[in-house]
Amino acid sequence: MLAVKIKPFTKPILIMKNTIHINFAIFLIIANIIYSSASASTDISTVASPLFEGTEGCFLLYDASTNAEIAQFNKAKCATQMAPDSTFKIALSLMAFDAEIIDQKTIFKWDKTPKGMEIWNSNHTPK
């Protein structure tokens, strides 16, 4: 049995309405199934193509414990180095909340160095 510690939020959890998020969730489920049954890298283009329609995305499922590639879609695009930009902040924030490194009252102090946008030049909170 898996025990999960859930902390109550003061704001309601938003329901995913965006089809891109739903498609990505379905894609992750499919990738998980492939991961559990694949022994070598599998090209998942037939499954992933509809999910990435209209975008230039890529997907690479990698097992760090075995140093093996499990599944791939548009591997050439994955090989192109890109900055994750702000989207990675979401994952990092969730990990920090989960590990209890930060909470809703955490204050990120501004170092007094101008950041290029006026709103960035102040202390911040996760809210």
C-alpha angles and dihedrals in degrees: 000000000000116000116204124191110219122189119205116247124218091219125056117259111253117238115233107248098160111101091214090064092047092048091049091051090051089048091053090051091051090047089051091053091049091047093053093051104033125092097180134030111293124204104227097186095126092055098037101042095082091047093054096041111140094015137085095229133143137195131205123179110200130181107215093189093061096027089233136136109232107181136358142189121187093355093182090061090048089055090059109095113234135166113249090221118188097335091076091057089071093058093043091050092051091049091049092050091046092050089046091237089131135017136188091280096053114124120207104207120221112238091216091247112130108247101195098257122070094225091057091057096084143061115287138206131196091252 
